Amino acid sequence: MMQQTKNRWLIVLAAIGIHISIGSVYAWSVLTKPIMQAMGFSLKEVTWTFSLAILFLGTSAGFLGTYVEKYGPRRSGLISMCFFVSGLLGTAYALTQHSLLLLYLFYGVIGGIGLGTGYITPVSTLVKWFPNNRGLATGLAIMGFGFASLVAGPLMQILIAKYGIVENFVILACIYAVVMTASALYLEPPKQETAAGKGQFKAKMPEHVQYTVKEAMHTWQFYALWWIFFTNITCGIGLLAVASPMAQEVIGMSPIAAASMVGIIGLLNGGGRIVWSTISDYIGRANTYLAFFVIEIVAFYLLGGINESFMFQLLVFIIITCYGGGFSCMPAYLSDLFGTKQLSAIHGRILTAWGLAGIAGPLLLSVIYERTHSYSFTLYFFSACFVVSLLLAVVLKLKGKTA
């Protein structure tokens, strides 16, 4: 028997290190006004930077998942660091040149590739280290992505106030280069055989459920999961995009109170990822997604007619936990159906839904709002979308087993 040389909980910490670094993209709204004021760009122009970053996150994850499987988490983690840090440094340069095109290139495209590569880097590794608690393991790492804005947001505000918007990106680049490099260097998959003691990795996934990415993409289950993932993100990210202005318009919340609500949303986005993924280890991934969609059908429908502060915030918070949980439960669901042989590659293909949803959600909401001058119709539409996803989730539960 071969003994493990690394502690699996430190592997989790390394995974969180990568995700909490790249997850700083969720704090982009903190940078919006300072960039607009310093550069003279419009809100729409600056917001497109974030949309591009999410688009290239999904696109790069889809195309580079096979690379992660082939060369391992250490090399792909370092590649992620290089792209993400280069994107931050390039963003600083773009701002000194007052160039919107360079801002899109460095933060949106180059930084986005770093996001996608980093997001999928630790997933397959963690599932192999925790074969009996796959939901918990992936939830811990992906929780870091959701919580990142709680750290990055205040840090960015301090750096901008003290040093300036350009210097903010340079300092962040240096910090994240150190954190991501140290984290990537520690990541490695477990040996196939180890001592069974001390809670270390013990079991292997049975060979009959080990799918390649090509084989997985020839199953209907893959496309069913892609659609329910796309729906969950489109509706969730659409709500996230307008949570503050909607709260102010619908229930008369003050800007300060709305900002506090957004902070709680960030906490629940991260917390929902670990709570729901842990629950999924006990009730199963199929039942967890059924719960998501039943909750979201009701919550979005009720939200469309609410004008009372407490219930409005409660429904938003419940929806956001399901939104976050959808991210963390997906890798474990994929491993249940397709195994761990090429999990990073399969997960990467699924993440293309995130890239498209990052564009579709805010765009869909803004188009409907401009035509109806009300958020209610959009919320009812989102509720209807989850009815379709619920039906798909039922079919997956009853007929979805691949082996």
C-alpha positions in Angstrom: 0.0 0.0 0.0 1.2 3.5 -0.8 0.8 6.2 1.8 -0.5 9.6 0.9 2.0 12.4 1.4 -0.6 15.2 1.5 -3.4 16.0 3.8 -6.8 16.0 1.9 -8.1 19.0 4.0 -5.1 21.0 2.9 -6.0 20.0 -0.7 -9.5 21.5 0.1 -7.7 24.7 1.4 -5.7 24.9 -1.8 -8.8 24.6 -3.9 -10.5 27.4 -1.8 -7.4 29.5 -2.4 -7.8 29.4 -6.1 -11.6 29.9 -6.0 -11.5 32.8 -3.5 -9.0 34.5 -5.8 -10.8 34.2 -9.1 -14.2 34.7 -7.3 -13.2 38.3 -6.8 -14.9 38.8 -10.2 -18.2 38.8 -8.3 -17.1 42.1 -6.7 -17.0 43.9 -10.1 -19.8 46.2 -9.1 -17.4 47.8 -6.5 -15.2 48.8 -9.4 -18.0 50.1 -11.7 -18.3 53.6 -10.5 -14.6 54.3 -9.9 -13.8 53.2 -13.5 -16.7 55.3 -14.9 -15.5 58.3 -13.0 -11.8 57.9 -13.8 -12.3 56.9 -17.5 -15.5 58.6 -18.5 -17.1 55.3 -19.7 -20.8 54.7 -19.5 -22.5 52.2 -17.2 -23.3 49.9 -20.1 -19.8 50.0 -21.4 -18.3 49.1 -18.0 -20.9 46.4 -17.3 -20.0 44.6 -20.6 -16.6 44.0 -19.1 -18.1 41.8 -16.5 -20.4 40.0 -19.0 -17.4 39.2 -21.2 -15.5 37.8 -18.2 -18.4 35.4 -17.4 -18.7 34.5 -21.1 -15.1 33.6 -21.4 -15.2 31.8 -18.1 -17.8 29.4 -19.5 -16.1 29.2 -22.9 -12.6 28.5 -21.6 -13.9 26.0 -19.1 -15.7 24.2 -21.9 -12.6 24.0 -24.1 -9.8 23.6 -21.5 -11.5 20.9 -19.4 -9.7 18.2 -21.3 -6.4 20.0 -20.8 -7.0 20.0 -17.0 -7.6 16.2 -17.1 -4.5 15.6 -19.2 -1.9 17.7 -17.4 -3.4 17.7 -13.9 -4.5 20.4 -11.4 -1.0 21.8 -10.6 -0.2 22.8 -14.1 -3.7 24.0 -14.9 -3.8 26.0 -11.7 -0.6 27.8 -12.6 -2.0 28.5 -16.1 -5.1 30.0 -14.5 -2.9 32.2 -12.3 -0.9 33.4 -15.3 -4.0 34.4 -17.2 -5.9 35.9 -14.3 -3.0 37.9 -13.0 -2.0 39.0 -16.5 -5.6 40.1 -16.9 -5.5 42.3 -13.8 -2.1 43.8 -14.7 -3.4 44.4 -18.3 -6.5 46.1 -16.8 -4.3 48.5 -15.0 -2.5 49.3 -18.2 -5.9 49.7 -20.1 -7.0 52.3 -17.5 -3.8 54.3 -17.9 -4.5 54.3 -21.6 -8.2 55.2 -21.2 -8.9 52.3 -23.6 -12.2 50.5 -23.4 -11.1 47.9 -26.0 -8.0 47.0 -23.9 -10.2 46.8 -20.8 -12.4 44.2 -22.6 -9.4 42.3 -23.8 -7.5 42.1 -20.5 -10.2 41.8 -17.9 -12.9 40.2 -20.1 -11.0 37.9 -22.4 -7.6 37.1 -20.8 -8.9 37.4 -17.2 -12.0 35.4 -18.2 -9.8 32.5 -19.5 -8.1 32.5 -16.1 -11.4 32.3 -14.4 -12.6 29.3 -16.4 -9.4 27.4 -16.1 -9.2 28.0 -12.4 -12.8 27.2 -11.7 -12.6 23.6 -13.0 -9.0 23.0 -11.9 -9.7 21.5 -8.4 -13.1 19.8 -9.0 -12.0 16.4 -10.3 -9.2 16.3 -7.7 -11.5 17.0 -4.8 -14.1 14.4 -5.9 -11.3 11.7 -6.0 -10.1 12.7 -2.5 -13.7 12.5 -1.1 -15.4 9.7 -2.9 -18.0 9.3 -0.2 -18.7 13.0 0.3 -18.4 14.4 -3.2 -21.1 17.1 -2.5 -19.3 18.4 0.6 -15.9 18.4 -1.1 -16.9 20.3 -4.2 -19.2 22.5 -2.1 -16.3 23.7 0.0 -14.2 24.8 -2.9 -17.1 26.4 -4.9 -18.2 28.1 -1.7 -15.0 30.0 -1.9 -16.0 31.4 -5.2 -19.3 32.6 -3.8 -17.8 34.1 -0.7 -14.9 35.8 -2.5 -16.8 39.1 -3.0 -17.2 39.4 0.8 -13.4 39.6 1.0 -12.6 41.3 -2.3 -15.3 44.0 -2.2 -14.1 45.7 1.0 -10.4 45.2 0.1 -11.0 46.9 -3.3 -12.7 49.8 -1.7 -9.8 50.3 0.7 -7.2 50.0 -2.0 -9.0 52.4 -4.3 -9.5 55.0 -1.6 -5.9 54.8 -0.4 -4.0 54.2 -3.7 -6.3 54.7 -6.7 -8.1 52.5 -9.2 -5.0 51.6 -11.3 -2.9 50.7 -8.3 -5.8 48.6 -6.9 -5.4 46.2 -9.9 -1.6 46.0 -9.5 -1.8 45.2 -5.8 -4.5 42.6 -6.3 -2.5 41.0 -9.1 0.5 40.6 -6.7 -1.7 39.2 -3.9 -3.6 36.7 -6.1 -0.3 35.6 -7.8 1.1 34.5 -4.4 -2.2 32.8 -3.2 -2.9 31.0 -6.5 0.7 29.8 -7.1 0.9 28.4 -3.5 -2.5 26.7 -3.9 -1.8 25.3 -7.4 1.6 23.8 -6.3 -0.1 21.8 -3.5 -2.9 20.4 -5.6 -2.6 16.8 -6.8 -4.9 13.8 -7.2 -4.7 11.0 -4.6 -2.8 7.8 -5.3 -5.0 4.9 -6.5 -4.1 2.8 -3.5 -3.6 4.1 0.0 -4.0 3.0 3.6 -7.6 3.0 4.7 -6.9 4.6 8.1 -7.3 8.1 9.3 -10.2 9.0 7.0 -8.0 9.1 3.9 -9.1 8.4 0.4 -10.1 4.8 0.2 -12.5 3.8 -2.7 -12.3 4.1 -6.4 -15.3 4.8 -8.6 -16.5 1.6 -10.2 -15.2 1.2 -13.7 -18.6 0.7 -15.4 -19.6 4.4 -14.7 -16.4 6.0 -16.0 -17.4 8.1 -19.1 -15.1 10.1 -21.3 -16.2 13.6 -22.2 -17.1 12.4 -25.7 -19.2 9.5 -24.4 -21.0 11.8 -21.9 -21.9 14.3 -24.6 -23.6 11.5 -26.5 -26.1 11.0 -23.7 -29.4 12.8 -23.3 -28.6 13.2 -19.6 -25.8 15.6 -20.3 -28.1 17.9 -22.3 -30.8 17.7 -19.7 -28.3 18.8 -17.0 -26.9 21.5 -19.3 -30.4 23.0 -19.6 -31.4 22.9 -16.0 -28.0 24.5 -15.1 -28.5 27.2 -17.7 -32.0 27.9 -16.4 -30.9 28.1 -12.8 -28.1 30.5 -13.6 -30.0 32.7 -16.1 -32.8 33.4 -13.6 -30.5 33.7 -10.6 -28.0 36.0 -12.2 -30.8 38.1 -13.7 -32.1 38.6 -10.2 -28.6 39.4 -8.9 -28.1 42.0 -11.6 -31.1 44.1 -10.4 -31.5 43.1 -6.7 -30.5 46.6 -5.4 -32.5 48.8 -7.9 -35.5 46.4 -7.7 -35.5 46.6 -3.9 -35.5 50.4 -4.1 -38.2 50.6 -6.7 -40.6 47.8 -5.5 -40.5 48.2 -1.7 -39.0 51.6 -1.3 -35.8 50.4 0.3 -33.1 53.1 0.8 -29.8 52.8 -1.2 -27.9 52.0 2.0 -30.4 49.3 3.1 -30.3 47.8 -0.5 -26.5 47.7 -0.3 -26.7 45.8 3.0 -29.2 43.4 1.4 -26.7 42.8 -1.5 -24.0 42.0 1.1 -26.3 39.4 2.7 -27.0 38.0 -0.8 -23.2 37.4 -1.2 -23.1 35.6 2.1 -26.0 33.4 1.2 -24.7 32.8 -2.3 -21.6 31.3 -0.7 -23.3 29.6 2.2 -26.0 28.0 0.0 -23.2 26.3 -1.9 -21.8 24.4 1.1 -25.2 23.8 2.8 -27.0 22.4 -0.3 -24.1 20.4 -1.5 -23.8 18.7 1.9 -27.5 18.0 2.0 -27.2 16.4 -1.5 -24.8 13.8 0.0 -27.7 12.6 2.2 -30.8 13.0 -0.1 -29.1 12.6 -3.4 -28.4 15.0 -6.2 -31.6 14.3 -8.1 -33.8 15.1 -5.1 -31.8 18.2 -4.4 -32.4 19.7 -7.8 -36.1 18.8 -7.5 -36.1 20.8 -4.2 -34.4 23.7 -6.0 -37.0 24.0 -8.7 -40.0 23.6 -6.5 -38.7 26.3 -4.2 -37.8 28.6 -7.1 -41.2 28.2 -8.9 -43.0 29.3 -5.8 -40.5 32.0 -4.7 -40.2 33.7 -8.1 -44.0 33.6 -8.5 -44.6 35.2 -5.1 -41.8 37.7 -5.6 -43.6 39.1 -8.6 -46.5 40.3 -6.4 -44.7 41.2 -3.2 -44.4 44.8 -2.0 -43.6 44.2 1.7 -40.0 44.5 2.8 -39.5 41.4 5.0 -41.1 38.9 2.6 -39.4 40.5 -0.4 -35.9 40.0 1.2 -36.8 36.5 2.5 -37.8 35.3 -1.0 -34.7 36.8 -2.6 -32.4 35.2 0.0 -34.1 31.8 -0.5 -33.7 32.0 -4.3 -30.0 33.0 -3.9 -29.2 29.9 -1.8 -30.7 27.7 -4.5 -28.7 29.7 -7.1 -25.5 29.0 -5.2 -26.4 25.4 -4.5 -26.9 24.7 -8.2 -23.3 25.5 -8.8 -21.9 23.3 -6.0 -24.1 20.3 -6.6 -23.5 20.1 -10.3 -19.9 18.5 -10.2 -21.1 15.9 -7.8 -24.2 15.2 -9.9 -22.0 14.8 -13.0 -19.7 12.4 -11.1 -22.7 10.3 -10.0 -23.8 9.9 -13.6 -20.5 9.9 -15.5 -17.8 9.0 -13.0 -14.5 10.9 -12.3 -12.4 9.7 -15.2 -12.8 13.0 -17.1 -14.9 15.0 -14.7 -13.1 18.3 -15.2 -13.6 18.0 -19.0 -17.3 17.1 -18.6 -17.8 19.8 -16.0 -16.1 22.3 -18.3 -18.6 21.5 -21.1 -21.5 22.1 -18.7 -20.0 25.4 -17.6 -20.6 26.8 -21.1 -24.2 27.2 -19.8 -22.8 29.7 -17.3 -21.1 31.7 -20.0 -24.3 32.0 -22.0 -26.4 32.6 -19.0 -24.2 35.5 -17.9 -25.3 37.3 -21.0 -28.9 35.9 -21.3 -30.0 36.6 -17.7 -29.3 40.4 -17.4 -30.2 41.0 -21.1 -33.5 39.1 -20.8 -34.5 41.0 -17.7 -33.5 44.4 -19.0 -35.4 43.9 -22.4 -38.6 42.8 -20.6 -38.3 45.6 -18.1 -37.8 48.2 -20.8 -41.0 47.0 -22.5 -43.2 46.5 -19.5 -41.7 49.0 -17.0 -42.2 46.3 -14.3 -40.1 43.5 -12.8 -43.2 41.4 -12.2 -43.6 39.9 -15.7 -39.9 38.9 -15.7 -40.3 37.1 -12.3 -43.4 35.3 -13.5 -41.5 34.3 -16.7 -38.6 32.9 -14.6 -41.1 30.9 -12.5 -42.5 29.3 -15.6 -38.9 28.5 -16.8 -38.4 26.5 -13.6 -41.5 24.4 -14.3 -39.8 23.1 -17.4 -36.6 22.4 -15.4 -38.6 20.7 -12.7 -40.1 18.3 -15.3 -36.6 17.6 -16.6 -35.3 17.0 -13.1 -38.2 14.5 -12.5 -37.2 12.6 -15.7 -33.5 12.6 -14.6 -34.5 11.1 -11.3 -36.6 8.4 -12.8 -34.7 7.6 -16.0 -31.3 9.3 -15.6 -29.1 6.5 -14.4 -26.3 5.8 -16.9 -25.2 2.5 -15.5 
